[in-house]
Amino acid sequence: MKTIFITGATAGIGKACAELLAKQNNRLIICGRRKEILEKLKQELSTLTAVYTLSFDVRNQQDVQNSIDSLPAEWKNIDVLINSAGDAHGLEKLDEGLISDWDAMMDGNVKGLLYVSQPVIKIMKARRTGHIINLSSIAGRETYAGGTVYCASKHAVESISEGMRLELTEFGVKVTNVQPGATETEFSLVRFKGDSARAAKVYEGFQPLVAEDIADAIVYCINAPAHVTIADICIMPSAQASTTVTYRKS
């Protein structure tokens, strides 16, 4: 049994990870901004395993630190951190982009990941064991027009994951970087600010991945033998060849 800390647990990949890992009897610390959804998820998963909730915004460093500091002693020995929190905002070219969208992506996808990771890294280094899983994207491999800032934020996650691995391997801490392709979650709905019709078009004409597909791969990485590290894993739907090339049925 592992103690697993999951950010972005109220929806999408984070929620799917929580559900799958609970079935394997892992203890879960589920985190998110939406308290009501967190509590509902806790009630559902508590029939399977022990669950603790923390409600914070990863973009608020002091809130993150205070929340992690508030963990009871029996919950502080975190074995696995899944950095799932993060979003895309807008699809405008740079000259038309909103500064608020840029800030949200950089603050959540990059700084938020760092804010959560630092205190957990200190715990793992002291114990000389642990596993950090960062959710990047195929956008961290390839940049596309209209997604420059989002892609930059995910390129940063790639670099952070590599740096973590260089700094933490000697302390027995594994680092896995996960690059999902087109995955149908709330992602596009958030990106297009609630425009459900526009969000639906992103996945028209092909079968996208679902959150459970990514969660299944993450669980595989967590359950790999002690001597095995899945350093990087890219997962795309069968119809997708790159960030911008997807073969759709007419």
KOLROLO-39691 format. One record per residue (C-alpha): x, y, z; residue in one letter. Coordinates in steps of 0.02 Angstrom, whole numbers, padded with zeros to 5 digits, always signed. Layout:
XYZA...
***
This chain:
+00000+00000+00000M+00066+00171-00051K+00017+00346+00004T-00019+00441-00156I-00040+00630-00171F-00141+00685-00323I-00167+00864-00380T-00309+00906-00499G-00407+00760-00426A-00580+00836-00453T-00588+00798-00639A-00505+00719-00789G-00344+00621-00774I-00319+00662-00590G-00491+00595-00544K-00467+00439-00651A-00301+00406-00564C-00384+00422-00394A-00522+00301-00441E-00404+00170-00512L-00275+00183-00373L-00410+00171-00239A-00462+00003-00312K-00284-00056-00282Q-00300-00010-00098N-00179+00138-00100N-00205+00277+00027R-00250+00438-00064L-00223+00623-00031I-00336+00704-00160I-00316+00889-00196C-00413+01019-00293G-00497+01189-00286R-00678+01129-00286R-00714+01074-00108K-00886+01004-00143E-00822+00890-00280I-00674+00837-00173L-00789+00787-00031E-00904+00691-00147K-00756+00598-00220L-00692+00561-00046K-00859+00485+00002Q-00857+00375-00153E-00678+00315-00132L-00683+00294+00056S-00780+00132+00029T-00619+00065-00049L-00476+00145+00045T-00421+00284+00163A-00439+00457+00085V-00381+00629+00144Y-00428+00791+00056T-00334+00955+00035L-00417+01103-00050S-00298+01231-00125F-00253+01319-00286D-00083+01261-00347V-00049+01439-00407R-00048+01503-00227N+00121+01451-00155Q+00081+01494+00026Q-00085+01402+00017D+00004+01250-00055V+00137+01252+00081Q+00012+01276+00221N-00096+01134+00155S+00049+01011+00146I+00111+01067+00317D-00063+01033+00387S-00057+00848+00345L-00067+00738+00500P+00092+00643+00540A+00019+00479+00478E-00010+00556+00306W+00156+00645+00282K+00256+00499+00213N+00205+00525+00032I+00262+00384-00082D+00197+00451-00248V+00157+00627-00310L+00049+00643-00466I+00057+00822-00532N-00104+00820-00633S-00167+00998-00602A-00155+01114-00752G-00254+01183-00898D-00249+01264-01068A-00330+01434-01093H-00371+01505-01264G-00309+01463-01438L-00266+01637-01502E-00107+01688-01592K+00017+01784-01485L-00035+01956-01547D-00216+01919-01499E-00186+01822-01339G-00250+01874-01168L-00119+01907-01035I-00237+01830-00907S-00235+01667-01007D-00045+01668-01015W-00033+01698-00828D-00156+01558-00790A-00058+01432-00893M+00115+01480-00831M+00057+01497-00651D-00038+01331-00651G+00060+01219-00769N+00235+01274-00718V+00242+01371-00555K+00102+01270-00476G+00191+01108-00515L+00348+01177-00434L+00255+01242-00282Y+00182+01070-00247V+00338+00972-00291S+00463+01064-00181Q+00391+01017-00010P+00355+00840-00068V+00532+00822-00136I+00600+00868+00035K+00497+00727+00112I+00552+00601-00020M+00737+00648-00010K+00735+00628+00179A+00656+00456+00162R+00766+00412+00011R+00619+00343-00083T+00474+00407-00188G+00402+00431-00361H+00351+00594-00446I+00239+00587-00599I+00221+00746-00701N+00082+00771-00828L+00158+00852-00980S+00081+00836-01154S+00127+00799-01333I+00125+00990-01338A+00284+00977-01236G+00363+00890-01386R+00292+00994-01529E+00233+01174-01536T+00080+01223-01637Y+00012+01391-01694A-00114+01462-01572G-00042+01360-01431G+00126+01445-01410T+00110+01486-01226V+00025+01323-01180Y+00160+01227-01274C+00294+01330-01187A+00220+01284-01018S+00225+01100-01062K+00401+01113-01134H+00444+01181-00961A+00369+01026-00881V+00480+00919-00992E+00634+01014-00931S+00577+01009-00750I+00551+00821-00760S+00724+00798-00832E+00801+00909-00699G+00708+00817-00561M+00775+00652-00624R+00953+00718-00626L+00937+00785-00449E+00836+00646-00367L+00892+00479-00438T+01033+00464-00312E+00905+00480-00173F+00800+00335-00237G+00663+00447-00307V+00593+00400-00477K+00529+00532-00599V+00406+00493-00738T+00352+00618-00872N+00185+00577-00955V+00139+00653-01125Q-00046+00627-01167P-00110+00660-01342G-00291+00704-01381A-00387+00656-01224T-00570+00698-01203E-00590+00775-01030T-00638+00951-00974E-00478+01010-01060F-00556+01084-01217S-00707+01150-01123L-00590+01248-01009V-00482+01304-01155R-00634+01374-01247F-00708+01449-01088K-00864+01342-01081G-00903+01338-01268D-00961+01156-01273S-00996+01155-01461A-00820+01214-01502R-00746+01093-01376A-00841+00946-01451A-00771+00983-01625K-00595+00948-01561V-00640+00764-01548Y-00753+00745-01700E-00717+00607-01826G-00601+00499-01721F-00595+00409-01555Q-00494+00511-01431P-00414+00444-01276L-00510+00456-01113V-00442+00498-00942A-00444+00314-00891E-00321+00273-01032D-00192+00392-00958I-00229+00335-00780A-00200+00155-00832D-00027+00201-00900A+00014+00300-00742I-00033+00153-00631V+00079+00042-00737Y+00224+00162-00706C+00188+00164-00519I+00180-00025-00508N+00338-00058-00608A+00472-00156-00513P+00586-00056-00398A+00731-00068-00520H+00627+00000-00665V+00591+00184-00702T+00474+00232-00843I+00560+00398-00879A+00449+00463-01020D+00290+00395-01095I+00192+00470-01241C+00014+00408-01268I-00091+00455-01420M-00254+00392-01492P-00230+00278-01641S-00294+00412-01759A-00167+00542-01704Q+00007+00556-01781A+00066+00720-01704S-00001+00874-01615T-00077+00940-01775T-00105+00783-01880V-00259+00678-01837T-00348+00568-01962Y-00534+00596-01949R-00677+00503-02030K-00771+00612-02154S
***
